[in-house]
Amino acid sequence: KRAWLAAAELIMAVSIGLVLMLLCFGVAFGDEDETVDHSVESKIYRDFQTIVPCFRLVNGTHQIGCSASASNTRGMVYYVPDAPTLHSVLHDDLPHSPYIVMLEPDLFNNRTNLVELKASKNVNGVIVRNDLSTPAGLQSFSPQLRCPNEALINDSCKAQEWNPFGNELSYFDFGDFPIFALSSVEFEMAVECYREHNVNFTGSNADFPLCHLEMTADMFVAKSTEVCFRKGNVPTFYLSGSNFCDSLGDQNVWNTLFEIDKGSNNMILVATKLDSSSFFPYLSYGANNDVSGIATLLAVVDVLGRLKKQNVLLGTERPIVFVFFHGESWDYIGSSRMEYDMQRNKFPYDIDGKSETEREKYPPTFGLDNITDVLELSQLGIQAAPGTAPPTFYVHDHPSNSSSLLKKALYQFSGGTVSLSETTASTLPPASIQMFLRQKRDLNAVLLSDYDKEYNSRFFGSRYDSFENLAGNESLTDTTPVVQHLKSLATVVSKALLNISGPVWNTTAKQGVDDIEADSEFVKEVIECFLFSPNCSLFRKVLNNITAQHFIDVSTPMSRYVTTSSVQNNETVLVFQLLSYLTGTVNKTTCESCLDSIKRAKDDNVKRYNITWMQGDVGDDSECLCVTSYTHFHDAVSPFFDDHQLSNYSTWAESRWNAVTMRMYLVTYALQEVALFFCGLAMSAVVLGVAAQCNIKGSSLFQCRLITAS
């Protein structure tokens, strides 16, 4: 009995000591930094925060992109700095596989390397350094198709290979093989772990522990969009409905300088696209792909908007409609949706069944029958022969409409600072205007681009389509060549549009078409905001003091991947605000008064115009610019997701996933792991045995004596 009592007292003393020790550590470290995670997990694992994943997308026939296995993907860290090391990983019989390979960009940009790594039994996943600068010596990298969006414009692809640099890597199905991009800082952290623990792993006496990575990116969807939605209709205990994938899409933004009259005809539509693409979709910067067109079209709007605000331009006989299409990189989601709604007389809004009183609150319905001319601006920032003057832009038009007034006006005002040249291609390139031409073949459709028969951009559809791709080593100023080129083109387009639209001038204003000019400073600001950081003066001006807070700490460019239709992207809102500011009627008032006006218009369901509030150049937070404009959103979601029989529209959808994570940890040799495991079992058995004996003999070990008062 005394032995058991002594053992029980010893266990209690040890337990109390351990508790006191933990309390001491808590006091010692608790006040030092409460934000530091002292959990056991944080001491075992190192989590990464800057992951940019390749993820799975599906269309009507197949899947593309990457996923991790459902049980997560693990492997030893293996840094591959050069081609010989890569060859060793792929072909040598190395120990301690499988590996998570750390690749430098110059090796990653080779399609063959990635395909072979995926096929190798030695490799479970790939990490690449995410560096905004283009690797030295990299001549080209375009993971896009050689004929982008070929599924919907097959005729254009038969006649011409528009993107000769395309290796189609973005459209490769990597299956359960995760590929992440990682910031240089965290990439170096993983490489340092490799150098400290894994450099000698190939020897017979490998130095343990070894550095390992675990990658999580399990995609829910597989095979195709049809399978995704069919699978979603089968109830499960954890998912239901369409929760396996979401349609790609966002919203188009369109605007007119003046209100459209009911029954207007001979309308002019001027368009560009808002989105871009990349192997890592969230690294889609699209400097030449879309920003060059955005900057040019916004510069045109700025020119005409200034004429309106200065009361020089009172109206146009032919309405000019400015459109920014979204989702064009994924089989023309935005433009095809607009064409579809126009066919059904549901553009810009579906007002069927509404009373005449209600219809007055909406802009009038119009469609392709009301549109005569369409001008698209696309890929305008790279000259085939840099340094030559003036810059050359190519005119692509529908062969049967070569004598259109729009085309004649463009040539009329070119020359001097801009040279326009007829394309030598026999067909139209991949472009949004093709969606309108397939419904109205006699449409006067013109595309302006920087290329003739092949894209000038060697980085089309890649994360290297950045400002560096546009300007090389040039810094961004209002005199940078690309800024001057886009400004000059915007001037030509502005003059041509005014010339054919029938401008109504203020008779007291001494200004005509020949006097107008685009603003190079404005073009520079647009490029700065889209390609450097949205925390810029132009964006702050058109946002209110609440929304502007979202961009204060942002120092990198916005990705222009379209994402899913349930998400409204930042660039969509920013372009809407810019169009409102450039063309709207501005009233300086209190923020409270402006918000009241917005609420009244919303309560009355007024859609004819939009009221927005923004900070402008007002220094007082209580005052705002209340802007009334004819700027509108239009859903950019493929008609396929309304009716799955419409397979001649985009069918792209994005897989859902639980989480995308990665963590690093150390793994010791197998014998030590087994020894630790059995030691733990033995200790548990001893503790359980002592506890059981204490429980069985508790009455004799811990006797309670009743003390009575004397």
Buried (B, 14 or more C-beta within 10 A) or exposed (E): EEEBBEBBEEBEEEEEEEEEEEEEEEEEEEEEEEEEEEEEEEEEEBEBEBBBBBBBBBBBEEBBBBBBBEEBBBBBBBBBEEEEBBEBBBEEEBEBBBBBBBBBBBBBBBBEBBEBBBEBEBBBBBBBBBBBEBBEEBEBBBBBBBBBBBBBBEEBBEEBBBBBBBBBBBBBBBEBBBBBBBBEEBBBBBBEBBEEBBEEBEEEEBEBBBBBBBBBBBBBBBBBBBBBBEBBEEEEEEBEEBBBBBBBBBBBBBBBBBEBEEEBEBBBBBBBBBBBBBBBBBBBBBBBBBBBBBBBBBBBBBBBBBBBBEEBBBBBEBBBBBBBBBBBBBBBBBBBBBBBBBBEEBBBBEBEEBEEEEBEBBBBBBBBEBBBBBBBBBBBBBBEEEEEEBBBBBBBBBEEBEEBBBBEBBBBBBEEBBBBEEBEBEBBBBBBBBBBBBBBEEBBBBBBBBBBBBBBBBBBBBBBBBBBBBBEEBEBEBEBBBBBBBBBBBBBBBBBBBBBBEBEBEEEBEEEBEEBBBBBEBBBBBBBBBBBBBBBEBBBBBBBBEBBEEBEEEEEBBBBBBBBBEEBBBBBBBBBBBBBBBBBBBBEBEBEEBBEBBEEBEEEEBBBBBBBBBBBEBEEEEBBBBBBBBBBBBBBBBBBBEEBEBBEBBBBBBBBBEEBBBBBBBBEBEEEEEEEEEEEEEEEEEEEEBEEBBEEBEEEBEEEEEEEEE
